[in-house]
Amino acid sequence: MSTIQIDITQASIYVGTYAKYNDGSIFGKWLKLSDYADRGEFYDACAELHSDEEDPEFMFQDYEHIPKGLIGESWLCENTFEVLEALGNLDDNDLEAFLIWCDNDHKDFSKSDIDELISDFKDDYVAHYDSEEDFARELVEGRSDLSDFAKEYFDYEAYARDLFCGSYWSQDGHVFYN
């Protein structure tokens, strides 16, 4: 699988309307969410952009740097700005790991408190490793009850397979508790 690349500071939406689309026009504009304080202010900007329509039905024809679950073709989750702010406080490695964790555990941003999600993630996230075998090696190297001789002949590959069959899972080098 490929690495998830999201730069929260660049979160933006191409906003058109259904009426224009149905008339054969994709007229709209990219709106950068960081230009708005909240969802209401964003929707006000959408209304101003499409002020030529009496009651525009906004159509989010494309979006960038917004995690799944926060946006659809015709809706923007109520807590989008809170989620983006919280995610903006994570470093790049943790943000990537957090989004992987959410996708794999099917976390729903719209129904979950973002601070609780981040706390749960921090409980589950171990770290980033070059391979599952490197993770297994670190666990074994940290044991004081094994002699250097035993560590030298230890089957790290087999141990890693066992670890990731039950207690841990990984994606793109990020290791999590199961």
C-alpha positions in Angstrom: 0.0 0.0 0.0 1.1 3.5 -0.6 1.8 6.1 2.1 -1.0 8.5 2.9 0.1 12.0 2.1 -2.0 14.7 3.7 -0.9 18.3 4.5 -3.7 19.6 6.7 -2.5 23.2 6.0 -3.4 22.7 2.3 -6.9 21.3 2.9 -9.0 22.7 0.1 -12.3 22.0 -1.8 -13.4 22.8 -5.3 -16.9 24.2 -4.8 -19.4 24.2 -7.6 -23.2 23.7 -7.6 -25.5 21.0 -8.8 -27.5 23.5 -10.9 -24.4 24.7 -12.8 -23.2 21.1 -13.2 -26.6 20.0 -14.5 -26.5 22.9 -17.0 -23.1 21.6 -18.3 -20.8 24.0 -16.3 -18.2 23.0 -13.8 -17.7 26.6 -12.7 -16.5 26.8 -9.2 -13.4 27.7 -7.3 -10.8 26.0 -5.0 -11.4 27.2 -1.5 -8.7 26.7 1.1 -10.1 25.8 4.5 -7.4 27.6 6.4 -8.9 30.8 5.0 -12.0 30.3 7.2 -12.5 30.2 10.9 -15.2 27.5 10.9 -17.7 25.6 8.8 -20.2 28.5 8.8 -17.7 30.9 7.5 -16.7 28.4 4.8 -20.4 27.9 3.7 -20.8 31.7 3.7 -17.9 31.9 1.2 -19.5 29.2 -0.9 -22.8 31.2 -1.0 -20.9 34.3 -2.0 -19.1 32.5 -4.7 -22.4 31.2 -6.1 -24.5 34.3 -5.3 -25.8 34.2 -8.9 -28.1 31.4 -7.7 -31.1 31.9 -5.4 -30.6 28.8 -3.3 -27.4 27.1 -4.4 -26.9 23.5 -3.7 -23.1 23.2 -3.2 -21.3 20.4 -5.0 -17.9 19.5 -3.7 -16.5 18.3 -7.0 -13.0 17.7 -5.7 -11.0 18.0 -2.5 -7.4 17.7 -1.4 -5.7 17.0 2.0 -8.9 16.2 3.8 -9.2 12.8 5.5 -11.9 10.4 4.4 -15.0 10.7 6.4 -15.0 14.5 6.7 -16.4 15.3 3.3 -18.7 14.0 0.6 -20.0 15.3 -2.7 -22.7 17.5 -1.0 -21.7 17.7 2.6 -18.9 18.8 4.9 -18.8 17.2 8.4 -19.8 19.6 11.2 -16.5 19.0 13.1 -14.2 19.3 10.1 -12.4 22.4 11.4 -11.9 20.9 14.9 -10.5 17.7 13.4 -8.2 19.5 11.0 -6.9 21.7 13.9 -6.2 18.7 16.1 -4.5 16.8 13.2 -2.4 19.9 12.5 -0.9 19.5 16.0 0.5 16.1 15.1 3.9 15.8 13.6 4.1 14.4 10.0 5.0 10.8 11.1 2.2 10.7 13.7 -0.3 12.2 11.3 0.5 9.5 8.7 0.3 6.8 11.4 -3.0 8.2 12.8 -4.7 8.2 9.3 -3.5 4.6 8.7 -4.8 3.6 12.2 -8.2 5.3 11.5 -8.5 3.7 8.1 -7.7 0.2 9.5 -9.9 0.5 12.5 -12.6 2.3 10.5 -12.8 5.2 12.8 -15.5 7.8 11.9 -14.3 11.4 12.4 -17.9 12.6 12.2 -19.1 10.5 15.1 -16.0 10.5 17.4 -14.4 13.1 19.6 -11.1 13.9 17.9 -9.3 14.3 21.2 -10.4 10.8 22.3 -9.4 9.3 18.9 -6.0 10.8 19.2 -5.6 9.5 22.7 -6.7 6.0 21.7 -4.3 6.2 18.7 -1.4 7.1 21.0 -2.2 4.1 23.2 -2.1 1.8 20.1 0.8 3.3 18.2 4.3 1.8 18.8 6.6 3.5 16.3 7.9 3.4 12.8 10.3 0.7 11.7 12.0 -0.2 8.5 10.6 -3.7 8.7 8.6 -6.0 11.0 11.8 -7.9 11.6 13.6 -4.7 12.9 10.7 -4.3 15.3 11.1 -7.9 16.5 14.9 -7.4 16.8 14.4 -4.3 19.0 12.1 -6.3 21.3 14.6 -9.1 21.7 17.6 -6.8 22.1 15.7 -5.1 25.0 15.5 -8.3 26.9 18.0 -8.7 29.7 17.2 -12.4 30.3 18.7 -13.5 27.0 22.5 -14.0 26.6 24.3 -12.3 23.7 24.8 -15.9 22.3 21.1 -16.5 22.3 20.4 -13.1 20.6 23.0 -13.9 17.9 21.2 -17.1 16.9 17.7 -15.9 17.5 15.3 -16.3 14.5 14.0 -12.8 14.2 12.1 -13.4 11.0 10.0 -16.2 12.6 9.5 -14.1 15.8 8.3 -11.2 13.7 5.8 -13.4 11.9 4.4 -14.6 15.3 4.2 -11.1 16.7 2.2 -9.8 13.7 -0.1 -12.8 13.7 -1.6 -11.7 17.0 -0.3 -8.9 19.2 0.7 -6.3 16.6 -0.1 -5.1 13.1 1.7 -2.8 10.7 1.3 -0.8 7.6 3.9 1.3 5.7 6.4 0.6 8.5 4.1 1.9 11.3 3.6 -0.6 14.1 0.4 -0.8 16.2 -0.8 -2.9 19.1 -3.7 -5.1 18.1 
